[in-house]
């Protein structure tokens, strides 16, 4: 895994690139439906703004974070939706300003956490570097929805490595969301970076492996493309099954994407 400093630099860059993607669109375009059913461009940016505000609070004011999440424990989804509605209520340019501001604040707060400390989070406390990678995964996933809605093709970068590492740590989320018992055997990922370098994570002697383009892999684990539309291969029965349920986030898998859904755009 990259160092905390590198992860946070990558996260800040991803946040700014997404901000630049939407900063010049008109108000009507902010209401464009995205491939996520029921979500507009505004919804996607509001969700990320909420996530970054939550991460900032967890890192900079952990007791406040614990109080907020404890109060929401009885109806966490309801609390999330209420917060999301709050951010959605801002005009587009004000929302964008808040997105940038909350994004920067979360990066600064994570950078200030002492090296030997973890950050409280929704299920388990996390090292700042892992939470930073989670943020990169979130921006990639929701940014892809925005790009798809606006008909923009994003250029894959070496920053995808952070999502690859994070997906290895969270391999079991797909099993958990489907009520399945994760296998004991570890996986190995052998993925080709945008530069052509091969990234590997997992033990060399693993019998369950996934290989292919790193960008395709990141689209898979964020469920932004169907596996049938990606050039990923598996070696091992469990790895083959995993390609159907892979996700790098907790909770319900969601509807995902249909095979061939983006064939017309070539992406």
MITI-230441 format. One record per residue: residue in one letter; chain; x, y, z of N, C-alpha, C, CB in turn. Coordinates in steps of 0.2 Angstrom, whole numbers, m for minus. Glycine has a CB too. Example, Ala and Ser with C-alpha at 12.3 -4.5 7.8 and 13.67 -1.06 7.14 Angstrom:
<atoms>
  code  unit   n.xx   n.yy   n.zz  ca.xx  ca.yy  ca.zz   c.xx   c.yy   c.zz  cb.xx  cb.yy  cb.zz
     A     A     66    m28     39     62    m22     39     66    m16     39     57    m22     45
     S     A     64    m11     35     68     m5     36     64      0     39     70     m3     29
</atoms>
This chain:
<atoms>
  code  unit   n.xx   n.yy   n.zz  ca.xx  ca.yy  ca.zz   c.xx   c.yy   c.zz  cb.xx  cb.yy  cb.zz
     X     A      4     m6      0      0      0      0      4      6      0     m5      0      6
     X     A      2     11     m4      6     18     m4      6     21      3      3     23     m9
     X     A     11     25      4     11     29     11      5     34     11     18     33     11
     X     A      4     36     18     m2     40     19     m1     46     15     m2     42     27
     X     A      5     49     15      6     55     11      4     55      4     14     57     12
     X     A      6     49      1      5     48     m6     m3     47     m7      9     42     m9
     X     A     m6     43     m3    m13     42     m3    m17     48     m3    m15     37      2
     X     A    m15     53      2    m19     59      3    m18     64     m3    m17     62      9
     X     A    m12     64     m6    m10     68    m12    m15     65    m18     m3     67    m14
     X     A    m15     58    m19    m19     56    m24    m27     57    m23    m18     48    m24
     X     A    m29     57    m17    m36     58    m15    m37     66    m17    m37     57     m8
     X     A    m33     70    m15    m34     77    m16    m34     78    m24    m29     81    m13
     X     A    m30     75    m28    m30     76    m35    m37     73    m38    m24     72    m38
     X     A    m39     67    m35    m45     64    m38    m51     69    m36    m47     58    m35
     X     A    m51     72    m30    m57     77    m29    m57     82    m33    m56     79    m21
     X     A    m51     85    m35    m51     91    m39    m53     89    m46    m44     94    m39
     X     A    m50     84    m49    m52     82    m55    m60     81    m56    m49     75    m57
     X     A    m63     78    m51    m70     78    m52    m74     84    m51    m73     73    m46
     X     A    m71     89    m47    m74     96    m47    m73     99    m53    m70    100    m41
     X     A    m67     98    m57    m67    101    m63    m71     98    m68    m59    101    m65
     X     A    m73     92    m68    m78     89    m72    m85     92    m72    m78     82    m71
     X     A    m87     95    m66    m93     98    m66    m94    105    m65    m97     94    m60
     X     A    m88    108    m64    m88    115    m63    m91    120    m68    m81    118    m61
     X     A    m91    118    m74    m93    122    m80   m100    120    m83    m88    122    m85
     X     A   m103    115    m80   m109    112    m83   m115    117    m80   m111    105    m81
     X     A   m120    117    m84   m126    122    m82   m130    118    m77   m130    124    m88
     X     A   m135    122    m74   m139    120    m68   m143    114    m71   m143    125    m66
     X     A   m145    114    m77   m149    108    m80   m145    102    m80   m152    110    m87
     X     A   m139    102    m82   m135     96    m82   m134     93    m75   m128     98    m85
     X     A   m134     97    m70   m133     95    m63   m139     90    m61   m133    100    m58
     X     A   m145     91    m65   m150     86    m64   m150     80    m69   m157     90    m65
     X     A   m145     79    m72   m145     74    m77   m145     67    m73   m138     74    m81
     X     A   m149     62    m75   m149     56    m71   m142     52    m73   m155     51    m74
     X     A   m140     49    m68   m134     45    m69   m136     37    m69   m129     46    m63
     X     A   m131     33    m71   m133     26    m71   m135     23    m65   m127     22    m74
     X     A   m134     26    m59   m136     24    m53   m144     26    m52   m132     27    m47
     X     A   m148     21    m52   m155     22    m52   m158     27    m47   m159     16    m52
     X     A   m161     33    m49   m163     38    m45   m158     43    m42   m166     34    m39
     X     A   m152     42    m45   m147     47    m43   m145     52    m49   m141     44    m41
     X     A   m145     58    m48   m143     63    m52   m136     65    m51   m148     69    m52
     X     A   m133     69    m55   m126     72    m54   m126     75    m47   m124     77    m60
     X     A   m131     79    m46   m131     83    m39   m131     78    m34   m138     87    m39
     X     A   m135     72    m34   m135     67    m29   m128     64    m28   m140     61    m31
     X     A   m124     63    m33   m118     60    m33   m113     65    m29   m115     58    m40
     X     A   m113     71    m31   m108     76    m28   m111     77    m20   m108     82    m32
     X     A   m117     77    m19   m119     78    m12   m117     72     m8   m127     79    m12
     X     A   m118     66    m11   m116     60     m7   m109     61     m5   m117     54    m11
     X     A   m104     62    m10    m97     63     m8    m96     68     m3    m93     64    m15
     X     A    m99     74     m4    m98     79      1   m100     77      8   m103     85     m1
     X     A   m105     73      9   m107     70     15   m102     66     18   m114     67     15
     X     A    m99     61     13    m94     56     15    m88     60     18    m92     52     10
     X     A    m86     65     14    m80     69     16    m81     73     23    m78     74     11
     X     A    m87     75     24    m88     78     30    m88     73     36    m95     82     30
     X     A    m90     67     35    m90     62     40    m83     60     41    m94     56     37
     X     A    m79     59     36    m72     58     37    m68     63     41    m69     56     30
     X     A    m70     69     39    m66     75     43    m68     75     50    m68     82     39
     X     A    m74     74     51    m77     73     58    m73     68     62    m84     73     59
     X     A    m73     62     59    m70     56     62    m63     57     64    m71     50     58
     X     A    m59     60     59    m52     61     60    m50     67     65    m48     63     54
     X     A    m54     73     64    m53     79     68    m56     79     75    m54     85     64
     X     A    m62     76     75    m66     76     81    m70     70     82    m72     82     80
     X     A    m65     65     84    m68     58     85    m74     57     90    m62     53     87
     X     A    m74     61     95    m79     60    100    m86     63     97    m77     64    107
     X     A    m85     68     93    m91     71     90    m94     66     85    m90     77     86
     X     A    m89     62     81    m91     57     76    m94     52     80    m85     55     73
     X     A    m92     49     85    m95     44     89   m102     46     91    m91     42     95
     X     A   m103     52     94   m109     54     96   m114     54     90   m109     61     99
     X     A   m112     57     84   m116     57     79   m118     50     76   m113     61     73
     X     A   m114     46     76   m115     39     73   m119     35     78   m109     35     71
     X     A   m118     36     85   m122     33     90   m129     35     90   m119     34     97
     X     A   m130     42     89   m137     44     88   m141     41     82   m137     52     88
     X     A   m137     40     77   m140     37     71   m141     30     70   m136     40     65
     X     A   m138     26     76   m138     19     76   m144     16     74   m135     16     82
     X     A   m150     18     77   m156     15     76   m159     16     69   m161     18     81
     X     A   m157     21     66   m159     22     59   m154     25     55   m166     26     59
     X     A   m148     22     54   m143     25     51   m144     27     44   m137     20     51
     X     A   m148     23     40   m149     24     33   m154     31     33   m153     19     29
     X     A   m158     31     38   m162     37     38   m158     44     39   m168     37     43
     X     A   m153     43     44   m149     48     46   m144     50     40   m144     47     51
     X     A   m142     45     36   m138     47     30   m142     51     25   m135     40     27
     X     A   m148     48     24   m153     51     19   m154     58     21   m159     47     18
     X     A   m155     60     27   m157     66     30   m151     71     28   m159     66     37
     X     A   m145     69     30   m139     73     28   m138     74     21   m133     69     31
     X     A   m140     69     17   m139     70     10   m144     75      7   m140     63      6
     X     A   m150     75     10   m155     80      8   m152     87      9   m162     79     11
     X     A   m149     87     15   m146     94     17   m141     97     12   m143     94     24
     X     A   m137     92     10   m132     95      5   m135     96     m2   m126     90      4
     X     A   m140     92     m4   m143     92    m10   m147     99    m11   m148     87    m11
     X     A   m149    102     m5   m152    108     m5   m149    114     m7   m155    109      2
     X     A   m142    114     m8   m138    119    m10   m138    120    m18   m131    119     m8
     X     A   m138    126    m20   m137    127    m27   m131    124    m30   m138    135    m29
     X     A   m131    122    m36   m125    118    m39   m118    121    m37   m126    118    m46
     X     A   m117    128    m38   m111    130    m37   m109    131    m30   m110    137    m40
     X     A   m114    132    m25   m112    132    m18   m111    124    m16   m118    134    m14
     X     A   m115    120    m19   m113    113    m17   m106    111    m19   m118    108    m21
     X     A   m104    113    m25    m97    112    m28    m92    115    m23    m96    115    m35
     X     A    m93    121    m21    m89    124    m16    m88    120    m10    m91    131    m14
     X     A    m94    117     m7    m94    113     m1    m90    106     m3   m101    112      1
     X     A    m91    104     m8    m88     97    m10    m80     98    m10    m90     95    m17
     X     A    m78    104    m13    m71    105    m13    m68    106     m6    m69    111    m17
     X     A    m72    110     m2    m70    112      5    m70    106      9    m75    117      7
     X     A    m75    102      9    m75     96     13    m70     91     11    m82     93     13
     X     A    m69     90      5    m64     86      2    m57     88      5    m64     86     m5
     X     A    m55     94      5    m49     97      7    m48     96     15    m48    104      5
     X     A    m54     97     18    m54     97     25    m53     90     28    m60     99     28
     X     A    m56     85     24    m55     78     26    m47     76     25    m59     73     22
     X     A    m44     78     19    m37     76     18    m33     79     23    m35     79     11
     X     A    m34     85     25    m30     89     30    m31     85     37    m32     96     31
     X     A    m37     83     39    m38     80     45    m35     73     46    m46     79     46
     X     A    m35     69     40    m32     63     40    m25     64     41    m34     59     34
     X     A    m22     69     37    m15     70     38    m12     72     45    m13     75     33
     X     A    m17     74     49    m15     77     55    m15     71     61    m19     83     57
     X     A    m18     65     59    m19     60     64    m12     57     65    m24     54     61
     X     A    m10     57     72     m4     54     74     m3     47     71     m3     53     81
     X     A      3     45     69      5     39     65      3     33     69     13     39     64
     X     A      3     33     75      1     27     79     m7     26     81      5     26     85
     X     A    m11     31     78    m18     31     80    m22     29     74    m20     38     82
     X     A    m28     26     76    m33     24     70    m39     29     71    m36     17     71
     X     A    m43     29     66    m49     34     65    m55     30     66    m49     38     59
     X     A    m60     32     71    m66     29     71    m70     29     65    m70     32     77
     X     A    m73     23     63    m77     23     57    m83     19     58    m73     20     51
     X     A    m87     18     53    m94     16     54    m95      9     57    m98     16     48
     X     A    m90      4     56    m90     m3     59    m84     m4     63    m90     m8     53
     X     A    m78     m3     60    m72     m3     64    m67      3     63    m68    m10     62
     X     A    m63      4     68    m58     10     67    m53      8     62    m54     11     74
     X     A    m51     13     58    m47     12     52    m40     16     53    m50     13     46
     X     A    m35     13     50    m29     18     50    m31     23     45    m23     14     47
     X     A    m28     29     45    m29     35     41    m28     33     33    m25     41     42
     X     A    m23     29     32    m21     27     25    m26     23     22    m14     23     25
     X     A    m29     19     26    m35     14     23    m41     19     22    m37      9     28
     X     A    m43     23     27    m48     28     26    m47     32     19    m50     32     32
     X     A    m41     34     18    m39     38     12    m40     34      6    m32     40     13
     X     A    m39     28      6    m40     23      0    m47     22     m1    m36     17      1
     X     A    m51     22      5    m58     21      4    m61     28      1    m62     20     11
     X     A    m58     33      2    m61     40     m1    m59     40     m8    m57     45      3
     X     A    m53     37    m10    m52     37    m17    m56     32    m21    m44     34    m18
     X     A    m58     26    m18    m63     22    m21    m70     25    m22    m64     16    m16
     X     A    m72     29    m17    m78     33    m17    m78     38    m23    m80     36    m10
     X     A    m73     42    m23    m73     47    m29    m73     43    m35    m67     51    m28
     X     A    m69     38    m36    m69     34    m42    m76     32    m44    m64     28    m42
     X     A    m79     28    m39    m85     25    m41    m91     31    m43    m88     21    m35
     X     A    m92     36    m38    m97     41    m40    m95     45    m45    m98     45    m33
     X     A    m88     46    m46    m86     50    m52    m87     47    m58    m78     52    m51
     X     A    m87     40    m58    m88     36    m64    m96     37    m66    m87     29    m64
     X     A   m100     37    m61   m107     39    m63   m108     46    m66   m111     38    m56
     X     A   m105     51    m63   m105     57    m66   m102     58    m73   m101     62    m61
     X     A    m97     55    m74    m94     55    m81    m98     51    m86    m87     51    m81
     X     A   m101     45    m84   m106     42    m88   m112     46    m90   m108     35    m85
     X     A   m115     50    m85   m120     54    m86   m119     60    m91   m123     57    m79
     X     A   m113     62    m90   m111     68    m95   m108     66   m101   m106     73    m91
     X     A   m107     59   m102   m104     57   m108    m96     58   m109   m107     60   m114
     X     A    m93     58   m103    m86     60   m103    m82     53   m102    m84     65    m98
     X     A    m77     52   m105    m72     46   m104    m66     49   m100    m70     43   m110
     X     A    m65     46    m94    m60     48    m90    m54     44    m91    m62     47    m82
     X     A    m48     47    m91    m41     43    m92    m39     40    m86    m36     48    m95
     X     A    m38     33    m86    m36     29    m80    m29     32    m79    m36     22    m82
     X     A    m27     32    m72    m21     34    m70    m18     29    m65    m21     41    m66
     X     A    m11     30    m63     m8     26    m58    m11     26    m51     m1     28    m58
     X     A    m15     31    m50    m19     32    m44    m23     26    m42    m22     38    m43
     X     A    m25     22    m48    m29     16    m47    m26     11    m42    m31     13    m53
     X     A    m20     11    m41    m16      7    m37    m19      7    m30     m9      8    m36
     X     A    m22     12    m28    m25     13    m21    m31      9    m20    m26     20    m19
     X     A    m35      9    m26    m41      5    m26    m40     m3    m26    m46      7    m32
     X     A    m35     m4    m30    m33    m12    m30    m31    m14    m23    m27    m12    m35
     X     A    m27    m10    m20    m24    m12    m13    m31    m12     m8    m19     m7    m10
     X     A    m35     m7     m9    m41     m7     m4    m45    m13     m6    m44     m1     m5
     X     A    m46    m15    m12    m50    m21    m14    m48    m27    m11    m51    m21    m21
     X     A    m41    m28    m11    m38    m34     m8    m40    m34      0    m31    m34     m9
     X     A    m40    m29      3    m42    m28     10    m49    m30     11    m40    m22     13
     X     A    m53    m28      7    m60    m28      8    m63    m34      3    m64    m22      6
     X     A    m59    m39      2    m62    m44     m3    m68    m47      0    m56    m50     m3
     X     A    m69    m48      6    m75    m52      9    m81    m48      9    m73    m54     16
     X     A    m81    m41      7    m87    m38      7    m93    m40      3    m86    m30      5
     X     A    m90    m43     m3    m95    m46     m8    m99    m52     m5    m92    m48    m14
     X     A    m95    m56     m2    m98    m62      2   m103    m60      7    m92    m66      5
     X     A   m101    m55     11   m105    m53     17   m111    m50     14   m101    m48     21
     X     A   m111    m46      9   m117    m43      6   m122    m48      3   m116    m38      1
     X     A   m120    m54      2   m124    m59     m1   m125    m65      4   m121    m62     m7
     X     A   m123    m64     10   m124    m69     15   m120    m75     15   m132    m70     16
     X     A   m114    m75     12   m110    m80     10   m104    m80     15   m108    m80      3
     X     A   m102    m86     16    m95    m87     20    m89    m86     16    m95    m94     24
     X     A    m85    m81     17    m79    m80     13    m74    m86     14    m75    m74     15
     X     A    m71    m88      9    m66    m93      9    m60    m92     13    m64    m95      2
     X     A    m57    m97     16    m51    m96     20    m45    m94     16    m50   m102     25
     X     A    m45    m97     10    m39    m96      6    m38    m89      3    m39   m101      0
     X     A    m32    m86      4    m31    m79      1    m32    m79     m6    m25    m76      4
     X     A    m33    m73     m9    m33    m71    m16    m26    m68    m18    m39    m67    m18
     X     A    m25    m68    m24    m19    m64    m27    m22    m60    m33    m13    m68    m29
     X     A    m20    m54    m34    m22    m50    m39    m16    m48    m43    m26    m43    m37
     X     A    m16    m49    m50    m11    m48    m55    m14    m44    m60     m7    m55    m57
     X     A    m13    m37    m60    m16    m32    m64    m12    m28    m67    m21    m28    m59
     X     A    m14    m26    m74     m9    m22    m78    m11    m15    m77    m10    m24    m85
     X     A     m7    m11    m75     m8     m4    m73     m8      0    m80     m2     m1    m69
     X     A    m11      6    m80    m11     10    m86     m5     11    m89    m14     17    m84
     X     A      1     11    m85      8     12    m88     10      6    m91     12     14    m82
     X     A      7      0    m90      9     m6    m93     13    m11    m87     14     m5    m98
     X     A     14     m7    m82     17    m11    m76     12    m16    m73     20     m6    m70
     X     A     15    m22    m71     10    m27    m68     10    m25    m60     12    m34    m69
     X     A      4    m24    m57      3    m23    m50      1    m30    m47     m2    m18    m49
     X     A      4    m32    m42      2    m38    m38      1    m37    m31      8    m44    m39
     X     A     m4    m40    m28     m5    m40    m21     m8    m47    m19    m10    m34    m19
     X     A     m6    m49    m14     m8    m56    m11     m2    m61    m12    m14    m58    m15
     X     A     m2    m66     m8      4    m71     m8      5    m74    m15      2    m76     m3
     X     A     12    m75    m16     14    m78    m23     11    m85    m24     21    m78    m23
     X     A     10    m89    m19      8    m96    m19      0    m96    m19     11   m100    m14
     X     A     m4    m91    m19    m11    m91    m19    m13    m95    m25    m14    m84    m19
     X     A    m18    m99    m24    m21   m103    m30    m27   m100    m33    m23   m110    m27
     X     A    m30    m95    m29    m35    m91    m32    m33    m84    m34    m41    m90    m26
     X     A    m33    m83    m41    m30    m77    m43    m35    m73    m48    m23    m78    m47
     X     A    m34    m67    m49    m38    m63    m53    m33    m58    m57    m44    m58    m50
     X     A    m34    m58    m64    m29    m54    m68    m33    m51    m73    m24    m59    m71
     X     A    m29    m46    m76    m32    m41    m81    m31    m34    m80    m40    m42    m81
     X     A    m34    m30    m84    m32    m22    m83    m34    m20    m76    m35    m18    m89
     X     A    m30    m16    m73    m32    m13    m67    m38     m9    m67    m26     m9    m64
     X     A    m39     m5    m73    m45     m1    m73    m51     m5    m73    m44      4    m80
     X     A    m51    m10    m77    m57    m15    m77    m58    m17    m70    m56    m20    m82
     X     A    m53    m19    m67    m54    m22    m60    m57    m17    m55    m47    m24    m57
     X     A    m55    m10    m56    m58     m5    m52    m65     m4    m54    m54      1    m52
     X     A    m67     m4    m60    m74     m4    m62    m78    m10    m59    m74     m4    m70
     X     A    m75    m16    m59    m78    m21    m56    m80    m21    m49    m74    m28    m57
     X     A    m75    m19    m45    m76    m19    m38    m80    m13    m35    m69    m19    m34
     X     A    m81     m8    m39    m86     m3    m38    m92     m4    m41    m83      4    m40
     X     A    m93     m9    m45    m99    m11    m48   m102     m6    m53   m105    m13    m43
     X     A    m97     m3    m56    m99      2    m61    m99     m1    m69    m94      8    m61
     X     A    m97     m7    m69    m97    m11    m75    m99    m18    m74    m91    m10    m80
     X     A   m102    m22    m78   m104    m29    m77    m97    m33    m79   m110    m31    m81
     X     A    m96    m38    m76    m90    m42    m77    m90    m44    m84    m90    m48    m73
     X     A    m96    m45    m88    m96    m48    m95    m92    m43    m99   m103    m49    m97
     X     A    m92    m36    m97    m89    m31   m101    m82    m29   m100    m94    m25   m101
     X     A    m79    m33    m95    m72    m32    m93    m68    m38    m95    m72    m31    m86
     X     A    m61    m36    m96    m56    m41    m98    m53    m44    m92    m51    m38   m103
     X     A    m57    m47    m88    m54    m49    m82    m55    m57    m82    m57    m47    m75
     X     A    m50    m61    m79    m50    m68    m79    m48    m70    m72    m45    m71    m84
     X     A    m51    m76    m70    m50    m79    m64    m47    m86    m65    m56    m79    m60
     X     A    m42    m87    m60    m39    m94    m60    m41    m97    m53    m32    m94    m61
     X     A    m45   m102    m52    m47   m105    m46    m55   m104    m46    m44   m101    m40
     X     A    m58   m109    m43    m66   m109    m42    m68   m103    m38    m68   m115    m39
     X     A    m65   m102    m33    m67    m96    m28    m67    m89    m32    m64    m96    m22
     X     A    m61    m88    m35    m60    m82    m38    m65    m81    m44    m53    m82    m41
     X     A    m66    m86    m47    m71    m86    m53    m78    m84    m50    m72    m93    m56
     X     A    m80    m87    m44    m86    m85    m41    m86    m77    m39    m88    m89    m35
     X     A    m80    m76    m36    m80    m69    m33    m81    m63    m39    m73    m68    m30
     X     A    m79    m65    m45    m80    m60    m50    m87    m58    m51    m77    m62    m57
     X     A    m92    m62    m49    m99    m60    m49   m101    m56    m43   m103    m67    m50
     X     A    m98    m56    m38   m100    m53    m32    m96    m48    m29   m102    m58    m27
     X     A    m90    m47    m32    m85    m42    m30    m88    m35    m28    m79    m42    m35
     X     A    m86    m32    m23    m88    m25    m21    m83    m23    m16    m95    m25    m19
     X     A    m81    m17    m16    m76    m14    m12    m79     m9     m7    m70    m10    m15
     X     A    m85    m10     m5    m89     m6      0    m93    m11      4    m93      0     m4
     X     A    m95     m9     10    m99    m13     14   m107    m11     12    m98    m11     21
     X     A   m111    m16     14   m118    m15     13   m121    m18      7   m120     m8     13
     X     A   m127    m17      5   m130    m20     m1   m126    m19     m7   m137    m17     m1
     X     A   m126    m23    m11   m122    m23    m17   m125    m18    m22   m122    m30    m21
     X     A   m132    m17    m22   m135    m12    m26   m136    m16    m33   m131     m6    m28
     X     A   m139    m12    m38   m141    m15    m44   m136    m17    m49   m146    m11    m48
     X     A   m130    m13    m48   m124    m14    m52   m126    m12    m59   m122    m21    m52
     X     A   m123    m14    m64   m124    m12    m71   m125    m18    m75   m118     m8    m74
     X     A   m129    m17    m81   m131    m23    m85   m126    m24    m90   m138    m21    m89
     X     A   m125    m31    m92   m120    m32    m98   m122    m28   m104   m121    m40    m99
     X     A   m117    m25   m107   m118    m21   m113   m121    m14   m112   m122    m25   m118
     X     A   m122    m12   m106   m126     m6   m105   m122      0   m108   m126     m5    m97
     X     A   m115      0   m108   m112      5   m111   m108      4   m117   m106      7   m106
     X     A   m111     m1   m121   m108     m3   m127   m108      3   m132   m112     m9   m130
     X     A   m114      7   m132   m114     12   m137   m109     18   m136   m121     15   m136
     X     A   m106     18   m130   m101     24   m129    m94     21   m129   m102     26   m122
     X     A    m94     14   m130    m87     11   m131    m83     11   m124    m83     14   m136
     X     A    m86     12   m119    m83     13   m112    m85      8   m107    m83     20   m109
</atoms>
